[in-house]
Amino acid sequence: MSVIDVHRAHTLDKEHAREAAESLAEDLSSKFELNYQWEGDQLKFKRSGVKGHLNITNDDLHVHLELGMLLRPFKSRIEQEIHSQLDQILKA
């Protein structure tokens, strides 16, 4: 099992942090065919070979993904995409 664990500090209010998380989820969903759904302030990701979540706190976005054996070779690409998207959405 390969793990991606990204923390990103933010200064957004809860509504805008949730919008940022939704934007990230939409991008990951379209690029990597992930399904996602909200459970409170936690966004859960799932597809064959991947499971994880994105938690929102008052000052932190935390993305945690567990990649199965078949997606392990794509770990750096997926992690890079997460960082890139967070850079873009938290800058706006």
N, CA, C and O atoms as a CHARMM CRD file, in Angstrom:
* protein
*
  368
    1    1 MET  N      0.85500  -1.18100   0.00000 PROA 1      0.00000
    2    1 MET  CA     0.00000   0.00000   0.00000 PROA 1      0.00000
    3    1 MET  C      0.89500   1.23600   0.00000 PROA 1      0.00000
    4    1 MET  O      1.78600   1.36600   0.84000 PROA 1      0.00000
    5    2 SER  N      0.65800   2.11800  -0.92400 PROA 2      0.00000
    6    2 SER  CA     1.40600   3.36300  -1.03800 PROA 2      0.00000
    7    2 SER  C      0.49100   4.50800  -0.59100 PROA 2      0.00000
    8    2 SER  O     -0.68200   4.55100  -0.96100 PROA 2      0.00000
    9    3 VAL  N      1.03200   5.42600   0.20000 PROA 3      0.00000
   10    3 VAL  CA     0.20900   6.48300   0.79000 PROA 3      0.00000
   11    3 VAL  C      0.66300   7.85600   0.31600 PROA 3      0.00000
   12    3 VAL  O      1.85700   8.14300   0.24500 PROA 3      0.00000
   13    4 ILE  N     -0.31500   8.69800  -0.00800 PROA 4      0.00000
   14    4 ILE  CA    -0.08400  10.12000  -0.28200 PROA 4      0.00000
   15    4 ILE  C     -0.71900  10.87500   0.86400 PROA 4      0.00000
   16    4 ILE  O     -1.90200  10.69300   1.15100 PROA 4      0.00000
   17    5 ASP  N      0.04800  11.71400   1.51600 PROA 5      0.00000
   18    5 ASP  CA    -0.44200  12.46100   2.67700 PROA 5      0.00000
   19    5 ASP  C      0.02500  13.90800   2.53600 PROA 5      0.00000
   20    5 ASP  O      1.21100  14.19900   2.69100 PROA 5      0.00000
   21    6 VAL  N     -0.91100  14.81300   2.24400 PROA 6      0.00000
   22    6 VAL  CA    -0.57300  16.21100   1.98900 PROA 6      0.00000
   23    6 VAL  C     -1.35600  17.09900   2.94100 PROA 6      0.00000
   24    6 VAL  O     -2.58100  17.01000   3.03200 PROA 6      0.00000
   25    7 HSD  N     -0.63300  17.95500   3.64700 PROA 7      0.00000
   26    7 HSD  CA    -1.25900  18.99300   4.47000 PROA 7      0.00000
   27    7 HSD  C     -0.97800  20.33700   3.81900 PROA 7      0.00000
   28    7 HSD  O      0.13900  20.59100   3.36700 PROA 7      0.00000
   29    8 ARG  N     -1.98700  21.19600   3.77000 PROA 8      0.00000
   30    8 ARG  CA    -1.78000  22.52700   3.22300 PROA 8      0.00000
   31    8 ARG  C     -2.50500  23.52600   4.11800 PROA 8      0.00000
   32    8 ARG  O     -3.72000  23.45100   4.30600 PROA 8      0.00000
   33    9 ALA  N     -1.73600  24.46100   4.66200 PROA 9      0.00000
   34    9 ALA  CA    -2.32000  25.51800   5.49600 PROA 9      0.00000
   35    9 ALA  C     -3.14100  26.45500   4.61300 PROA 9      0.00000
   36    9 ALA  O     -2.82400  26.66600   3.44300 PROA 9      0.00000
   37   10 HSD  N     -4.20000  27.01200   5.19900 PROA 10     0.00000
   38   10 HSD  CA    -5.01900  27.98500   4.46100 PROA 10     0.00000
   39   10 HSD  C     -5.56300  29.02200   5.43000 PROA 10     0.00000
   40   10 HSD  O     -5.56400  28.83200   6.64600 PROA 10     0.00000
   41   11 THR  N     -6.01900  30.11300   4.85800 PROA 11     0.00000
   42   11 THR  CA    -6.63300  31.18700   5.65100 PROA 11     0.00000
   43   11 THR  C     -8.06400  31.44200   5.19500 PROA 11     0.00000
   44   11 THR  O     -8.61700  32.51400   5.43900 PROA 11     0.00000
   45   12 LEU  N     -8.65700  30.46200   4.53900 PROA 12     0.00000
   46   12 LEU  CA   -10.01400  30.59600   4.01200 PROA 12     0.00000
   47   12 LEU  C    -11.05600  30.37500   5.10000 PROA 12     0.00000
   48   12 LEU  O    -10.82500  29.65900   6.07400 PROA 12     0.00000
   49   13 ASP  N    -12.21700  31.01500   4.90500 PROA 13     0.00000
   50   13 ASP  CA   -13.31800  30.67500   5.80200 PROA 13     0.00000
   51   13 ASP  C    -13.84100  29.29900   5.38000 PROA 13     0.00000
   52   13 ASP  O    -13.46000  28.77200   4.33500 PROA 13     0.00000
   53   14 LYS  N    -14.70400  28.73600   6.19600 PROA 14     0.00000
   54   14 LYS  CA   -15.15200  27.35100   5.97800 PROA 14     0.00000
   55   14 LYS  C    -15.80400  27.16500   4.60400 PROA 14     0.00000
   56   14 LYS  O    -15.56100  26.16600   3.92800 PROA 14     0.00000
   57   15 GLU  N    -16.62200  28.11800   4.20100 PROA 15     0.00000
   58   15 GLU  CA   -17.31500  28.00800   2.91100 PROA 15     0.00000
   59   15 GLU  C    -16.32300  27.96800   1.75000 PROA 15     0.00000
   60   15 GLU  O    -16.45100  27.14100   0.84800 PROA 15     0.00000
   61   16 HSD  N    -15.33500  28.86300   1.77500 PROA 16     0.00000
   62   16 HSD  CA   -14.35500  28.89900   0.69500 PROA 16     0.00000
   63   16 HSD  C    -13.39200  27.70700   0.75400 PROA 16     0.00000
   64   16 HSD  O    -12.93500  27.23700  -0.28800 PROA 16     0.00000
   65   17 ALA  N    -13.08700  27.22300   1.93200 PROA 17     0.00000
   66   17 ALA  CA   -12.25000  26.02100   2.05900 PROA 17     0.00000
   67   17 ALA  C    -12.98500  24.82400   1.45400 PROA 17     0.00000
   68   17 ALA  O    -12.37800  23.98300   0.79000 PROA 17     0.00000
   69   18 ARG  N    -14.28300  24.75700   1.68800 PROA 18     0.00000
   70   18 ARG  CA   -15.08500  23.66400   1.12300 PROA 18     0.00000
   71   18 ARG  C    -15.13800  23.76900  -0.40200 PROA 18     0.00000
   72   18 ARG  O    -15.07700  22.75500  -1.09800 PROA 18     0.00000
   73   19 GLU  N    -15.25200  25.00100  -0.92400 PROA 19     0.00000
   74   19 GLU  CA   -15.24000  25.20700  -2.37100 PROA 19     0.00000
   75   19 GLU  C    -13.89200  24.78400  -2.95700 PROA 19     0.00000
   76   19 GLU  O    -13.84300  24.18400  -4.03100 PROA 19     0.00000
   77   20 ALA  N    -12.80900  25.09200  -2.26300 PROA 20     0.00000
   78   20 ALA  CA   -11.47400  24.69500  -2.71400 PROA 20     0.00000
   79   20 ALA  C    -11.36000  23.16900  -2.74200 PROA 20     0.00000
   80   20 ALA  O    -10.82200  22.59800  -3.69200 PROA 20     0.00000
   81   21 ALA  N    -11.86200  22.52200  -1.70900 PROA 21     0.00000
   82   21 ALA  CA   -11.83000  21.06100  -1.64900 PROA 21     0.00000
   83   21 ALA  C    -12.66500  20.45700  -2.77900 PROA 21     0.00000
   84   21 ALA  O    -12.26000  19.47000  -3.39500 PROA 21     0.00000
   85   22 GLU  N    -13.81000  21.03900  -3.04500 PROA 22     0.00000
   86   22 GLU  CA   -14.68200  20.55800  -4.12300 PROA 22     0.00000
   87   22 GLU  C    -13.97600  20.69900  -5.47500 PROA 22     0.00000
   88   22 GLU  O    -14.06100  19.81000  -6.32200 PROA 22     0.00000
   89   23 SER  N    -13.28700  21.81100  -5.66700 PROA 23     0.00000
   90   23 SER  CA   -12.54400  22.03800  -6.90400 PROA 23     0.00000
   91   23 SER  C    -11.44900  20.98800  -7.08700 PROA 23     0.00000
   92   23 SER  O    -11.27100  20.45300  -8.18200 PROA 23     0.00000
   93   24 LEU  N    -10.72700  20.69900  -6.02600 PROA 24     0.00000
   94   24 LEU  CA    -9.69400  19.66600  -6.07400 PROA 24     0.00000
   95   24 LEU  C    -10.31600  18.31100  -6.38900 PROA 24     0.00000
   96   24 LEU  O     -9.78900  17.56400  -7.21200 PROA 24     0.00000
   97   25 ALA  N    -11.42200  17.99300  -5.74700 PROA 25     0.00000
   98   25 ALA  CA   -12.09100  16.70600  -5.95500 PROA 25     0.00000
   99   25 ALA  C    -12.56800  16.56400  -7.39900 PROA 25     0.00000
  100   25 ALA  O    -12.43600  15.49400  -7.99500 PROA 25     0.00000
  101   26 GLU  N    -13.12000  17.63200  -7.96100 PROA 26     0.00000
  102   26 GLU  CA   -13.58200  17.58600  -9.35000 PROA 26     0.00000
  103   26 GLU  C    -12.41700  17.31800 -10.29600 PROA 26     0.00000
  104   26 GLU  O    -12.53600  16.52700 -11.23200 PROA 26     0.00000
  105   27 ASP  N    -11.28600  17.98500 -10.04400 PROA 27     0.00000
  106   27 ASP  CA   -10.12400  17.78600 -10.89800 PROA 27     0.00000
  107   27 ASP  C     -9.59400  16.36000 -10.79400 PROA 27     0.00000
  108   27 ASP  O     -9.33200  15.71600 -11.81000 PROA 27     0.00000
  109   28 LEU  N     -9.43700  15.86900  -9.56600 PROA 28     0.00000
  110   28 LEU  CA    -8.93800  14.49900  -9.37800 PROA 28     0.00000
  111   28 LEU  C     -9.91100  13.48000  -9.97100 PROA 28     0.00000
  112   28 LEU  O     -9.49900  12.46700 -10.53600 PROA 28     0.00000
  113   29 SER  N    -11.19300  13.76200  -9.83500 PROA 29     0.00000
  114   29 SER  CA   -12.21000  12.87000 -10.37600 PROA 29     0.00000
  115   29 SER  C    -12.10500  12.77000 -11.89200 PROA 29     0.00000
  116   29 SER  O    -12.18800  11.67800 -12.45400 PROA 29     0.00000
  117   30 SER  N    -11.92100  13.90800 -12.55100 PROA 30     0.00000
  118   30 SER  CA   -11.85500  13.88400 -14.01700 PROA 30     0.00000
  119   30 SER  C    -10.54400  13.28700 -14.52600 PROA 30     0.00000
  120   30 SER  O    -10.53200  12.61600 -15.55800 PROA 30     0.00000
  121   31 LYS  N     -9.44100  13.52400 -13.81200 PROA 31     0.00000
  122   31 LYS  CA    -8.14800  13.03000 -14.29200 PROA 31     0.00000
  123   31 LYS  C     -7.86800  11.58400 -13.91500 PROA 31     0.00000
  124   31 LYS  O     -7.18900  10.86800 -14.65100 PROA 31     0.00000
  125   32 PHE  N     -8.38900  11.15200 -12.77200 PROA 32     0.00000
  126   32 PHE  CA    -8.05600   9.81300 -12.27900 PROA 32     0.00000
  127   32 PHE  C     -9.28100   8.93900 -12.03500 PROA 32     0.00000
  128   32 PHE  O     -9.17200   7.87100 -11.43300 PROA 32     0.00000
  129   33 GLU  N    -10.45500   9.38900 -12.50200 PROA 33     0.00000
  130   33 GLU  CA   -11.69200   8.61900 -12.39700 PROA 33     0.00000
  131   33 GLU  C    -12.02400   8.22600 -10.96800 PROA 33     0.00000
  132   33 GLU  O    -12.44400   7.09900 -10.70400 PROA 33     0.00000
  133   34 LEU  N    -11.83200   9.16700 -10.04700 PROA 34     0.00000
  134   34 LEU  CA   -12.18500   8.94500  -8.64200 PROA 34     0.00000
  135   34 LEU  C    -13.62700   9.33900  -8.40400 PROA 34     0.00000
  136   34 LEU  O    -14.10400  10.32500  -8.96500 PROA 34     0.00000
  137   35 ASN  N    -14.32000   8.58100  -7.58400 PROA 35     0.00000
  138   35 ASN  CA   -15.63400   8.98100  -7.09300 PROA 35     0.00000
  139   35 ASN  C    -15.42400   9.67700  -5.75700 PROA 35     0.00000
  140   35 ASN  O    -14.51000   9.33100  -5.00800 PROA 35     0.00000
  141   36 TYR  N    -16.26000  10.64400  -5.46200 PROA 36     0.00000
  142   36 TYR  CA   -16.13400  11.33000  -4.17900 PROA 36     0.00000
  143   36 TYR  C    -17.49600  11.73300  -3.65200 PROA 36     0.00000
  144   36 TYR  O    -18.45300  11.90000  -4.40700 PROA 36     0.00000
  145   37 GLN  N    -17.56100  11.88600  -2.32600 PROA 37     0.00000
  146   37 GLN  CA   -18.78900  12.36000  -1.69600 PROA 37     0.00000
  147   37 GLN  C    -18.45500  13.00100  -0.35900 PROA 37     0.00000
  148   37 GLN  O    -17.49500  12.61300   0.30700 PROA 37     0.00000
  149   38 TRP  N    -19.24700  13.97400   0.02000 PROA 38     0.00000
  150   38 TRP  CA   -19.06500  14.66300   1.29600 PROA 38     0.00000
  151   38 TRP  C    -19.72200  13.88500   2.42000 PROA 38     0.00000
  152   38 TRP  O    -20.82100  13.35200   2.26600 PROA 38     0.00000
  153   39 GLU  N    -19.03700  13.82600   3.54600 PROA 39     0.00000
  154   39 GLU  CA   -19.59200  13.31700   4.80300 PROA 39     0.00000
  155   39 GLU  C    -19.20700  14.33600   5.86700 PROA 39     0.00000
  156   39 GLU  O    -18.13400  14.24900   6.46300 PROA 39     0.00000
  157   40 GLY  N    -20.09600  15.30700   6.10100 PROA 40     0.00000
  158   40 GLY  CA   -19.77800  16.41300   7.00200 PROA 40     0.00000
  159   40 GLY  C    -18.71600  17.28200   6.36200 PROA 40     0.00000
  160   40 GLY  O    -18.88400  17.73000   5.22800 PROA 40     0.00000
  161   41 ASP  N    -17.62200  17.52900   7.07200 PROA 41     0.00000
  162   41 ASP  CA   -16.51800  18.31700   6.53400 PROA 41     0.00000
  163   41 ASP  C    -15.41500  17.43300   5.95400 PROA 41     0.00000
  164   41 ASP  O    -14.29900  17.89500   5.71500 PROA 41     0.00000
  165   42 GLN  N    -15.73200  16.17900   5.73200 PROA 42     0.00000
  166   42 GLN  CA   -14.76500  15.25800   5.15200 PROA 42     0.00000
  167   42 GLN  C    -15.24800  14.83500   3.77000 PROA 42     0.00000
  168   42 GLN  O    -16.40000  14.43900   3.58900 PROA 42     0.00000
  169   43 LEU  N    -14.34700  14.92800   2.80700 PROA 43     0.00000
  170   43 LEU  CA   -14.63400  14.51200   1.44600 PROA 43     0.00000
  171   43 LEU  C    -13.96000  13.15900   1.24300 PROA 43     0.00000
  172   43 LEU  O    -12.73900  13.04800   1.35500 PROA 43     0.00000
  173   44 LYS  N    -14.74800  12.14000   0.94700 PROA 44     0.00000
  174   44 LYS  CA   -14.20100  10.78600   0.78600 PROA 44     0.00000
  175   44 LYS  C    -14.02700  10.47200  -0.69200 PROA 44     0.00000
  176   44 LYS  O    -14.90200  10.75200  -1.51200 PROA 44     0.00000
  177   45 PHE  N    -12.86000   9.87400  -1.02100 PROA 45     0.00000
  178   45 PHE  CA   -12.52500   9.46600  -2.37500 PROA 45     0.00000
  179   45 PHE  C    -12.51200   7.94600  -2.45000 PROA 45     0.00000
  180   45 PHE  O    -12.13800   7.26200  -1.49700 PROA 45     0.00000
  181   46 LYS  N    -12.92700   7.43400  -3.60100 PROA 46     0.00000
  182   46 LYS  CA   -12.89000   5.98000  -3.75900 PROA 46     0.00000
  183   46 LYS  C    -12.93900   5.61600  -5.23400 PROA 46     0.00000
  184   46 LYS  O    -13.61400   6.26700  -6.03200 PROA 46     0.00000
  185   47 ARG  N    -12.22500   4.58600  -5.56900 PROA 47     0.00000
  186   47 ARG  CA   -12.29700   3.89200  -6.84900 PROA 47     0.00000
  187   47 ARG  C    -11.50200   2.62100  -6.68500 PROA 47     0.00000
  188   47 ARG  O    -10.82400   2.44100  -5.67300 PROA 47     0.00000
  189   48 SER  N    -11.56900   1.75800  -7.63600 PROA 48     0.00000
  190   48 SER  CA   -10.80700   0.51800  -7.54500 PROA 48     0.00000
  191   48 SER  C     -9.32700   0.85700  -7.41600 PROA 48     0.00000
  192   48 SER  O     -8.75800   1.51700  -8.28600 PROA 48     0.00000
  193   49 GLY  N     -8.70900   0.40700  -6.33300 PROA 49     0.00000
  194   49 GLY  CA    -7.28700   0.64100  -6.12300 PROA 49     0.00000
  195   49 GLY  C     -6.93500   1.92300  -5.39300 PROA 49     0.00000
  196   49 GLY  O     -5.75700   2.19200  -5.15700 PROA 49     0.00000
  197   50 VAL  N     -7.94000   2.72700  -5.02600 PROA 50     0.00000
  198   50 VAL  CA    -7.68600   3.98600  -4.30600 PROA 50     0.00000
  199   50 VAL  C     -8.79400   4.23000  -3.29900 PROA 50     0.00000
  200   50 VAL  O     -9.97300   4.02600  -3.58800 PROA 50     0.00000
  201   51 LYS  N     -8.39700   4.66900  -2.11000 PROA 51     0.00000
  202   51 LYS  CA    -9.37400   5.17500  -1.15600 PROA 51     0.00000
  203   51 LYS  C     -8.68400   6.27000  -0.36100 PROA 51     0.00000
  204   51 LYS  O     -7.46400   6.26700  -0.20100 PROA 51     0.00000
  205   52 GLY  N     -9.47500   7.19700   0.12900 PROA 52     0.00000
  206   52 GLY  CA    -8.87900   8.26000   0.91300 PROA 52     0.00000
  207   52 GLY  C     -9.89300   9.31900   1.27100 PROA 52     0.00000
  208   52 GLY  O    -11.09700   9.14800   1.08000 PROA 52     0.00000
  209   53 HSD  N     -9.37900  10.42000   1.79600 PROA 53     0.00000
  210   53 HSD  CA   -10.25200  11.50000   2.23300 PROA 53     0.00000
  211   53 HSD  C     -9.52100  12.83200   2.21600 PROA 53     0.00000
  212   53 HSD  O     -8.29200  12.89000   2.17100 PROA 53     0.00000
  213   54 LEU  N    -10.29300  13.88200   2.25200 PROA 54     0.00000
  214   54 LEU  CA    -9.78800  15.23200   2.40700 PROA 54     0.00000
  215   54 LEU  C    -10.52800  15.82900   3.59600 PROA 54     0.00000
  216   54 LEU  O    -11.75400  15.94300   3.57300 PROA 54     0.00000
  217   55 ASN  N     -9.79800  16.20600   4.62400 PROA 55     0.00000
  218   55 ASN  CA   -10.39200  16.82900   5.80900 PROA 55     0.00000
  219   55 ASN  C    -10.15600  18.32800   5.76900 PROA 55     0.00000
  220   55 ASN  O     -9.09300  18.79300   5.35700 PROA 55     0.00000
  221   56 ILE  N    -11.15200  19.07200   6.19900 PROA 56     0.00000
  222   56 ILE  CA   -11.04700  20.53000   6.28400 PROA 56     0.00000
  223   56 ILE  C    -11.09800  20.92600   7.75200 PROA 56     0.00000
  224   56 ILE  O    -12.00800  20.53900   8.48500 PROA 56     0.00000
  225   57 THR  N    -10.10000  21.70600   8.16700 PROA 57     0.00000
  226   57 THR  CA   -10.15300  22.34500   9.48300 PROA 57     0.00000
  227   57 THR  C    -10.10000  23.85300   9.25500 PROA 57     0.00000
  228   57 THR  O    -10.04100  24.31000   8.11400 PROA 57     0.00000
  229   58 ASN  N    -10.12100  24.61700  10.33400 PROA 58     0.00000
  230   58 ASN  CA   -10.11300  26.07100  10.20800 PROA 58     0.00000
  231   58 ASN  C     -8.86000  26.61300   9.53900 PROA 58     0.00000
  232   58 ASN  O     -8.89100  27.71000   8.98100 PROA 58     0.00000
  233   59 ASP  N     -7.74600  25.86400   9.58200 PROA 59     0.00000
  234   59 ASP  CA    -6.50000  26.38000   9.01000 PROA 59     0.00000
  235   59 ASP  C     -5.71700  25.35100   8.20100 PROA 59     0.00000
  236   59 ASP  O     -4.55000  25.58000   7.88000 PROA 59     0.00000
  237   60 ASP  N     -6.34300  24.21700   7.86500 PROA 60     0.00000
  238   60 ASP  CA    -5.60300  23.15400   7.19700 PROA 60     0.00000
  239   60 ASP  C     -6.51400  22.34300   6.27200 PROA 60     0.00000
  240   60 ASP  O     -7.65400  22.02800   6.61500 PROA 60     0.00000
  241   61 LEU  N     -5.98300  22.01400   5.09600 PROA 61     0.00000
  242   61 LEU  CA    -6.60700  21.01400   4.22900 PROA 61     0.00000
  243   61 LEU  C     -5.69000  19.80200   4.26000 PROA 61     0.00000
  244   61 LEU  O     -4.48700  19.92700   4.02800 PROA 61     0.00000
  245   62 HSD  N     -6.24100  18.64100   4.54100 PROA 62     0.00000
  246   62 HSD  CA    -5.43800  17.42200   4.66200 PROA 62     0.00000
  247   62 HSD  C     -5.97000  16.38100   3.68800 PROA 62     0.00000
  248   62 HSD  O     -7.10300  15.91800   3.81300 PROA 62     0.00000
  249   63 VAL  N     -5.13500  16.01700   2.71300 PROA 63     0.00000
  250   63 VAL  CA    -5.48100  15.00300   1.73100 PROA 63     0.00000
  251   63 VAL  C     -4.71900  13.72700   2.07900 PROA 63     0.00000
  252   63 VAL  O     -3.49700  13.74400   2.22100 PROA 63     0.00000
  253   64 HSD  N     -5.44700  12.63000   2.21400 PROA 64     0.00000
  254   64 HSD  CA    -4.83800  11.33800   2.52100 PROA 64     0.00000
  255   64 HSD  C     -5.40300  10.31300   1.53600 PROA 64     0.00000
  256   64 HSD  O     -6.60500  10.04700   1.52600 PROA 64     0.00000
  257   65 LEU  N     -4.53000   9.74600   0.71300 PROA 65     0.00000
  258   65 LEU  CA    -4.93700   8.72100  -0.25100 PROA 65     0.00000
  259   65 LEU  C     -4.09700   7.47200  -0.05700 PROA 65     0.00000
  260   65 LEU  O     -2.89200   7.55100   0.17900 PROA 65     0.00000
  261   66 GLU  N     -4.74000   6.32700  -0.15800 PROA 66     0.00000
  262   66 GLU  CA    -4.05600   5.03800  -0.12500 PROA 66     0.00000
  263   66 GLU  C     -4.19300   4.40600  -1.50500 PROA 66     0.00000
  264   66 GLU  O     -5.29700   4.14300  -1.98100 PROA 66     0.00000
  265   67 LEU  N     -3.04800   4.16800  -2.13300 PROA 67     0.00000
  266   67 LEU  CA    -3.03600   3.62500  -3.48600 PROA 67     0.00000
  267   67 LEU  C     -2.73700   2.13400  -3.45300 PROA 67     0.00000
  268   67 LEU  O     -1.82600   1.68500  -2.75800 PROA 67     0.00000
  269   68 GLY  N     -3.50600   1.38500  -4.20400 PROA 68     0.00000
  270   68 GLY  CA    -3.26000  -0.05200  -4.31300 PROA 68     0.00000
  271   68 GLY  C     -2.06700  -0.32700  -5.22100 PROA 68     0.00000
  272   68 GLY  O     -1.46200   0.58900  -5.77800 PROA 68     0.00000
  273   69 MET  N     -1.75500  -1.58000  -5.35400 PROA 69     0.00000
  274   69 MET  CA    -0.58200  -2.01500  -6.09800 PROA 69     0.00000
  275   69 MET  C     -0.56300  -1.49600  -7.54600 PROA 69     0.00000
  276   69 MET  O      0.47900  -1.05100  -8.02800 PROA 69     0.00000
  277   70 LEU  N     -1.69700  -1.55100  -8.23100 PROA 70     0.00000
  278   70 LEU  CA    -1.72500  -1.16200  -9.64100 PROA 70     0.00000
  279   70 LEU  C     -1.51200   0.33400  -9.85700 PROA 70     0.00000
  280   70 LEU  O     -1.02300   0.73600 -10.91300 PROA 70     0.00000
  281   71 LEU  N     -1.87200   1.16600  -8.87700 PROA 71     0.00000
  282   71 LEU  CA    -1.71600   2.61100  -9.03100 PROA 71     0.00000
  283   71 LEU  C     -0.43600   3.14900  -8.40600 PROA 71     0.00000
  284   71 LEU  O     -0.13400   4.33600  -8.52800 PROA 71     0.00000
  285   72 ARG  N      0.29700   2.29900  -7.75400 PROA 72     0.00000
  286   72 ARG  CA     1.56000   2.72400  -7.12900 PROA 72     0.00000
  287   72 ARG  C      2.49700   3.43900  -8.11700 PROA 72     0.00000
  288   72 ARG  O      3.12700   4.42500  -7.73600 PROA 72     0.00000
  289   73 PRO  N      2.61200   2.97100  -9.38000 PROA 73     0.00000
  290   73 PRO  CA     3.49200   3.67000 -10.32200 PROA 73     0.00000
  291   73 PRO  C      3.05800   5.11600 -10.62100 PROA 73     0.00000
  292   73 PRO  O      3.86100   5.91700 -11.09900 PROA 73     0.00000
  293   74 PHE  N      1.79900   5.44500 -10.34100 PROA 74     0.00000
  294   74 PHE  CA     1.27900   6.78300 -10.61600 PROA 74     0.00000
  295   74 PHE  C      1.32000   7.70300  -9.39200 PROA 74     0.00000
  296   74 PHE  O      0.82000   8.82600  -9.43500 PROA 74     0.00000
  297   75 LYS  N      1.92000   7.21500  -8.30000 PROA 75     0.00000
  298   75 LYS  CA     1.92100   7.97600  -7.05300 PROA 75     0.00000
  299   75 LYS  C      2.47300   9.38700  -7.24100 PROA 75     0.00000
  300   75 LYS  O      1.83100  10.35000  -6.82200 PROA 75     0.00000
  301   76 SER  N      3.62400   9.53200  -7.84900 PROA 76     0.00000
  302   76 SER  CA     4.22400  10.86100  -7.97600 PROA 76     0.00000
  303   76 SER  C      3.37500  11.77000  -8.85000 PROA 76     0.00000
  304   76 SER  O      3.26200  12.96300  -8.57200 PROA 76     0.00000
  305   77 ARG  N      2.77800  11.22300  -9.90200 PROA 77     0.00000
  306   77 ARG  CA     1.90900  12.03000 -10.77200 PROA 77     0.00000
  307   77 ARG  C      0.66400  12.51200 -10.01900 PROA 77     0.00000
  308   77 ARG  O      0.27300  13.67400 -10.13100 PROA 77     0.00000
  309   78 ILE  N      0.05600  11.61900  -9.26200 PROA 78     0.00000
  310   78 ILE  CA    -1.13400  11.97900  -8.49500 PROA 78     0.00000
  311   78 ILE  C     -0.77300  13.01000  -7.42500 PROA 78     0.00000
  312   78 ILE  O     -1.48400  13.99900  -7.24700 PROA 78     0.00000
  313   79 GLU  N      0.32900  12.78000  -6.71500 PROA 79     0.00000
  314   79 GLU  CA     0.74700  13.71500  -5.67000 PROA 79     0.00000
  315   79 GLU  C      1.09100  15.08100  -6.25900 PROA 79     0.00000
  316   79 GLU  O      0.74900  16.11200  -5.68000 PROA 79     0.00000
  317   80 GLN  N      1.76000  15.09200  -7.39700 PROA 80     0.00000
  318   80 GLN  CA     2.09100  16.34700  -8.07100 PROA 80     0.00000
  319   80 GLN  C      0.81700  17.09900  -8.46200 PROA 80     0.00000
  320   80 GLN  O      0.74400  18.31800  -8.31300 PROA 80     0.00000
  321   81 GLU  N     -0.16800  16.38200  -8.95400 PROA 81     0.00000
  322   81 GLU  CA    -1.44000  17.00100  -9.34400 PROA 81     0.00000
  323   81 GLU  C     -2.14400  17.59900  -8.12900 PROA 81     0.00000
  324   81 GLU  O     -2.71800  18.68400  -8.22700 PROA 81     0.00000
  325   82 ILE  N     -2.11200  16.92200  -7.00300 PROA 82     0.00000
  326   82 ILE  CA    -2.71500  17.44900  -5.77400 PROA 82     0.00000
  327   82 ILE  C     -2.03200  18.75500  -5.37800 PROA 82     0.00000
  328   82 ILE  O     -2.70300  19.74600  -5.09400 PROA 82     0.00000
  329   83 HSD  N     -0.69900  18.75800  -5.36000 PROA 83     0.00000
  330   83 HSD  CA     0.03600  19.97800  -5.00500 PROA 83     0.00000
  331   83 HSD  C     -0.25400  21.10900  -5.98800 PROA 83     0.00000
  332   83 HSD  O     -0.46400  22.25200  -5.58100 PROA 83     0.00000
  333   84 SER  N     -0.26500  20.79500  -7.25900 PROA 84     0.00000
  334   84 SER  CA    -0.52200  21.80600  -8.28500 PROA 84     0.00000
  335   84 SER  C     -1.91900  22.41800  -8.12700 PROA 84     0.00000
  336   84 SER  O     -2.08100  23.63700  -8.19200 PROA 84     0.00000
  337   85 GLN  N     -2.90400  21.57900  -7.92300 PROA 85     0.00000
  338   85 GLN  CA    -4.27800  22.06800  -7.76200 PROA 85     0.00000
  339   85 GLN  C     -4.41800  22.89200  -6.48100 PROA 85     0.00000
  340   85 GLN  O     -5.07600  23.93200  -6.48200 PROA 85     0.00000
  341   86 LEU  N     -3.81400  22.43900  -5.40900 PROA 86     0.00000
  342   86 LEU  CA    -3.88300  23.20800  -4.16100 PROA 86     0.00000
  343   86 LEU  C     -3.19400  24.55700  -4.31000 PROA 86     0.00000
  344   86 LEU  O     -3.67600  25.55900  -3.78300 PROA 86     0.00000
  345   87 ASP  N     -2.07100  24.59300  -5.02300 PROA 87     0.00000
  346   87 ASP  CA    -1.39300  25.87000  -5.27900 PROA 87     0.00000
  347   87 ASP  C     -2.34700  26.83300  -5.99800 PROA 87     0.00000
  348   87 ASP  O     -2.45400  28.00200  -5.62700 PROA 87     0.00000
  349   88 GLN  N     -3.02800  26.33900  -7.01500 PROA 88     0.00000
  350   88 GLN  CA    -3.91900  27.18300  -7.80500 PROA 88     0.00000
  351   88 GLN  C     -5.14900  27.63400  -7.02400 PROA 88     0.00000
  352   88 GLN  O     -5.49000  28.81700  -7.04000 PROA 88     0.00000
  353   89 ILE  N     -5.80800  26.72200  -6.35300 PROA 89     0.00000
  354   89 ILE  CA    -7.07400  27.08800  -5.70200 PROA 89     0.00000
  355   89 ILE  C     -6.88900  27.87500  -4.41900 PROA 89     0.00000
  356   89 ILE  O     -7.77100  28.64100  -4.02900 PROA 89     0.00000
  357   90 LEU  N     -5.75900  27.69700  -3.75900 PROA 90     0.00000
  358   90 LEU  CA    -5.53800  28.45400  -2.52100 PROA 90     0.00000
  359   90 LEU  C     -4.92900  29.82000  -2.79000 PROA 90     0.00000
  360   90 LEU  O     -4.90600  30.68000  -1.90900 PROA 90     0.00000
  361   91 LYS  N     -4.43400  30.02100  -4.01000 PROA 91     0.00000
  362   91 LYS  CA    -3.87900  31.32300  -4.39700 PROA 91     0.00000
  363   91 LYS  C     -4.99700  32.28900  -4.78200 PROA 91     0.00000
  364   91 LYS  O     -4.87500  33.50200  -4.60500 PROA 91     0.00000
  365   92 ALA  N     -6.07400  31.74100  -5.30300 PROA 92     0.00000
  366   92 ALA  CA    -7.18200  32.55300  -5.81600 PROA 92     0.00000
  367   92 ALA  C     -7.90200  33.32000  -4.72700 PROA 92     0.00000
  368   92 ALA  O     -8.85500  34.04500  -5.01000 PROA 92     0.00000
